[in-house]
């Protein structure tokens, strides 16, 4: 095990809602951090203003730009950059492949060439595809429902190839429904920021399906803990770890909690299930992360929702202005 402290770190996708929290955690560990993000779904103001952070606004599929970044010697590379997410990949499959496939391959190859000590790939629960049942890392048969799921699994396979063939030290973490401060609402965004935005506007929340569908919502700081642990436990090479809470929540219950927190009296409405989403229950097993990484979550759903709401209310003017520009 190699503790991350005062190291030189690269974070791709570091302007995103998850990546920026990772950068903050690395600052606390006195690291020197390089952030690469093309700001297609991230925001410059997400990146902490700190002398230890350098920012490159570039695309990971561009060779000439990446070569400049890797003039530095990195101890660890956290690869979070991705074309986000399922609905976007259905609408823009080539863009999805360009970033999630080719971009990941280019990062991996530079990690090999420039002797990076540890590479951590941020994958997604979407790789389990249309699987209804307990999801553990030993599953090897996937019925993938979107291009995003396909390319995130492709990234995992590239990562494992570089582990087995090039002896690159790697770990793969699969995120389950991460949420928290820093994520804006929008067409391709997750359910929690969209629910909060709708509720704060005083409109009924639209629940897809019948509301009984369950997901495992994991607060961003707990996701970050697991991601850093995966980097530190270099005795596990090429391993995959689910990061989640192990506590499912129905979408109907989530909507009711959001309405209660925001004092939204407009209620909710049931709408049809999304044509690309046929998974009723996402049930992650986190036994492997618990036992091998000593991973623990510390934020309840109520606490996480309250933190998220407080952030959104504090940034309401900017969020409203952005939504008006998008409409």
C-alpha positions in Angstrom: 0.0 0.0 0.0 1.3 3.4 -1.0 -0.4 6.4 0.8 -1.2 9.3 -1.5 0.6 12.3 0.2 2.6 15.0 -1.4 2.6 13.3 -4.8 2.3 14.6 -8.4 -1.1 13.7 -9.7 -3.0 14.0 -12.9 -6.8 14.1 -12.8 -8.6 13.9 -16.2 -12.2 15.3 -16.0 -11.2 17.3 -13.0 -13.6 20.1 -13.7 -16.6 17.7 -13.4 -18.8 17.3 -10.3 -16.8 14.2 -9.2 -13.4 15.2 -10.5 -13.4 18.5 -8.7 -14.1 16.9 -5.4 -11.2 14.5 -6.0 -9.0 17.5 -6.7 -10.1 19.1 -3.4 -9.2 15.9 -1.5 -5.8 15.7 -3.1 -5.1 19.3 -2.2 -5.7 18.3 1.5 -3.0 15.6 1.0 -0.5 18.2 -0.2 -0.3 16.9 -3.7 0.6 18.8 -6.9 -2.3 18.4 -9.2 -2.7 18.7 -12.9 -6.3 18.9 -14.2 -7.2 18.1 -17.8 -10.8 18.9 -18.9 -12.3 20.1 -22.2 -15.2 21.6 -20.2 -17.8 19.8 -22.4 -19.6 18.9 -19.2 -17.4 20.3 -16.5 -17.1 23.9 -15.3 -14.0 26.0 -14.8 -15.3 27.4 -11.5 -15.5 23.8 -10.1 -11.7 23.6 -10.0 -10.4 24.9 -6.7 -8.3 28.1 -7.0 -5.1 26.8 -5.4 -1.4 27.2 -6.2 -1.0 23.4 -6.2 -3.4 23.0 -9.2 -2.6 23.5 -12.8 -5.4 23.4 -15.4 -5.2 22.3 -19.1 -8.4 23.0 -21.0 -7.9 20.3 -23.6 -9.4 17.2 -25.2 -7.9 13.8 -24.2 -8.2 12.5 -27.7 -5.7 15.2 -29.0 -2.2 13.8 -29.2 -0.4 17.1 -29.5 -2.0 18.5 -26.4 -1.6 15.4 -24.2 2.2 15.2 -25.0 2.6 18.7 -23.4 0.8 17.5 -20.2 2.9 14.4 -19.9 6.2 16.4 -19.8 5.6 16.1 -16.1 6.2 12.8 -14.3 3.0 11.7 -12.5 2.9 9.3 -9.6 -0.8 8.6 -10.1 -3.3 9.2 -12.9 -7.0 9.3 -12.0 -8.9 9.0 -15.3 -12.4 10.4 -14.8 -12.8 12.2 -18.2 -15.7 10.8 -20.2 -18.5 11.7 -22.6 -21.4 11.8 -20.1 -23.7 9.9 -20.0 -26.3 7.3 -21.2 -28.8 9.6 -23.0 -26.0 11.7 -24.5 -24.3 8.5 -25.9 -27.5 7.4 -27.5 -27.8 10.8 -29.2 -24.0 11.2 -30.0 -22.5 7.7 -30.2 -19.4 8.8 -32.3 -18.5 11.5 -29.8 -18.9 8.9 -27.0 -16.5 6.5 -28.6 -14.0 9.2 -29.4 -13.7 10.3 -25.8 -14.4 7.1 -23.8 -12.6 4.7 -26.2 -9.8 6.5 -28.0 -9.3 9.1 -25.3 -8.9 6.4 -22.6 -6.5 4.5 -24.8 -4.3 7.6 -25.3 -4.1 8.2 -21.6 -3.2 4.6 -20.9 -0.5 4.6 -23.5 1.1 7.7 -22.0 0.9 6.2 -18.6 2.9 3.2 -19.9 5.4 5.4 -21.8 6.0 7.8 -19.0 6.2 5.2 -16.2 3.2 6.3 -14.1 3.2 4.3 -10.9 -0.6 3.8 -10.6 -3.6 4.3 -13.0 -7.2 4.4 -11.7 -10.0 4.2 -14.2 -13.4 5.6 -13.2 -16.0 3.2 -14.7 -19.7 3.0 -14.2 -22.4 0.7 -12.9 -23.8 1.0 -16.5 -21.4 -1.7 -17.5 -23.7 -4.2 -15.8 -26.1 -3.4 -18.5 -29.6 -4.7 -18.5 -29.0 -6.9 -15.4 -31.6 -7.1 -12.7 -30.1 -8.8 -9.6 -27.1 -8.5 -7.3 -24.2 -6.9 -9.2 -20.8 -8.1 -8.1 -17.4 -7.7 -9.8 -17.3 -11.4 -10.8 -20.0 -11.0 -13.4 -18.6 -11.4 -16.9 -21.6 -11.5 -19.2 -23.0 -8.1 -20.1 -26.2 -7.1 -22.0 -25.2 -3.5 -22.6 -28.1 -1.0 -23.2 -26.3 2.2 -24.4 -23.1 3.3 -26.2 -22.0 4.8 -22.9 -22.1 1.4 -21.2 -20.3 -0.1 -24.2 -17.5 2.4 -24.1 -17.1 2.4 -20.3 -16.6 -1.4 -20.5 -14.2 -0.9 -23.4 -12.2 1.4 -21.2 -12.1 -1.3 -18.5 -10.8 -3.8 -21.1 -8.1 -1.5 -22.4 -7.1 -0.9 -18.7 -6.8 -4.6 -18.1 -4.9 -5.1 -21.3 -2.3 -2.5 -20.2 -2.1 -4.3 -16.9 -1.5 -7.8 -18.2 0.6 -6.9 -21.3 2.5 -3.8 -20.2 2.6 -4.4 -16.4 0.9 -1.1 -15.7 -0.4 -0.9 -12.1 -4.1 -0.2 -12.4 -7.4 -0.3 -10.6 -11.0 0.1 -11.9 -13.7 1.6 -9.8 -17.4 1.4 -10.8 -19.5 4.3 -9.6 -23.1 3.8 -8.7 -25.3 6.9 -9.0 -22.9 9.4 -7.5 -24.4 12.7 -6.5 -23.6 15.9 -4.5 -22.6 19.6 -4.8 -21.2 20.8 -8.1 -23.5 18.9 -10.5 -25.9 21.1 -12.4 -29.3 20.0 -13.8 -29.7 19.4 -17.5 -30.9 17.1 -20.2 -28.0 14.7 -19.8 -27.6 15.1 -16.1 -28.6 12.8 -13.2 -31.9 12.5 -11.5 -31.0 14.3 -8.2 -29.9 17.7 -9.6 -32.8 17.5 -12.0 -35.3 16.7 -9.2 -34.0 19.5 -7.1 -34.1 22.0 -9.9 -37.7 21.1 -10.8 -38.8 21.2 -7.2 -37.2 24.6 -6.5 -39.1 25.8 -9.6 -42.3 24.6 -7.9 -43.2 22.1 -10.6 -44.2 18.4 -10.2 -41.3 15.9 -10.4 -41.5 13.5 -13.3 -40.8 10.0 -12.2 -40.0 7.5 -15.0 -41.5 4.1 -14.9 -43.7 3.3 -12.0 -41.5 4.7 -9.2 -40.6 1.3 -7.7 -37.3 1.2 -9.6 -34.4 1.4 -7.2 -30.9 2.8 -7.4 -28.0 3.1 -5.0 -27.3 6.8 -4.5 -23.8 7.4 -3.2 -22.6 10.8 -1.9 -19.6 12.2 -3.8 -17.3 12.4 -0.8 -17.8 8.6 -0.2 -17.1 8.0 -3.9 -13.9 10.0 -3.6 -12.8 8.0 -0.5 -13.1 4.8 -2.4 -11.3 6.1 -5.5 -8.3 7.2 -3.5 -8.2 3.9 -1.6 -8.1 2.1 -4.9 -5.1 4.2 -5.9 -3.4 3.5 -2.6 -3.9 -0.2 -2.4 -1.4 -1.0 -5.2 -1.1 -4.6 -3.9 -4.4 -5.1 -5.9 -3.5 -4.7 -9.5 -6.0 -4.8 -12.3 -8.9 -5.3 -9.8 -12.4 -3.9 -10.1 -14.3 -2.4 -7.2 -17.9 -1.4 -6.9 -18.3 1.9 -5.0 -21.8 2.4 -3.6 -23.6 2.4 -0.3 -25.3 -1.0 -0.4 -28.6 0.7 0.4 -31.2 0.9 -2.4 -33.7 3.7 -2.7 -36.8 3.8 -4.9 -37.1 6.7 -7.3 -40.6 7.4 -5.8 -39.1 7.6 -2.3 -36.3 9.9 -3.6 -38.8 12.2 -5.3 -40.8 12.4 -2.0 -37.7 13.3 0.0 -36.8 16.0 -2.5 -40.2 17.5 -2.4 -40.2 17.5 1.4 -36.7 19.1 1.6 -37.7 21.8 -0.8 -41.2 22.3 0.5 -42.5 21.7 -3.0 -46.3 21.1 -2.9 -46.7 20.3 -6.6 -46.2 16.6 -6.0 -45.1 14.3 -8.8 -46.3 12.5 -11.9 -45.4 9.1 -13.4 -44.2 9.1 -16.9 -43.1 6.4 -19.2 -39.9 4.5 -18.7 -36.9 5.7 -20.9 -36.5 3.5 -23.9 -32.8 2.9 -23.2 -33.3 2.0 -19.5 -34.8 -1.4 -18.7 -33.0 -2.0 -15.4 -35.5 -2.1 -12.6 -33.2 -2.6 -9.6 -29.5 -1.8 -9.5 -28.2 -3.9 -6.6 -24.5 -3.5 -6.1 -22.4 -5.7 -3.9 -19.7 -3.7 -2.1 -18.2 -6.7 -0.2 -15.0 -6.6 -2.2 -14.4 -2.9 -1.6 -15.2 -3.3 2.1 -12.9 -6.2 2.7 -10.0 -5.3 0.4 -9.9 -1.5 0.5 -11.5 -1.1 3.9 -14.0 1.2 2.2 -16.7 2.7 4.3 -19.4 5.2 3.4 -20.2 7.9 6.0 -23.0 10.1 4.5 -26.6 9.1 4.7 -29.0 9.9 1.9 -30.7 12.6 4.0 -27.4 14.2 4.8 -26.2 14.1 1.2 -29.5 15.5 -0.2 -29.3 18.4 2.3 -25.7 19.2 1.3 -26.7 19.1 -2.3 -29.7 21.3 -1.8 -27.7 23.8 0.1 -25.2 24.0 -2.7 -27.8 24.4 -5.4 -29.6 27.2 -3.4 -26.3 29.0 -3.0 -25.6 28.8 -6.8 -29.2 29.4 -7.8 -28.7 32.5 -9.9 -26.0 30.9 -12.0 -28.0 27.7 -12.4 -31.1 29.6 -13.5 -29.1 31.7 -16.0 -27.6 28.6 -17.5 -31.0 26.9 -17.8 -32.4 29.9 -19.6 -29.5 29.9 -22.1 -30.1 26.2 -22.8 -33.8 26.6 -23.4 
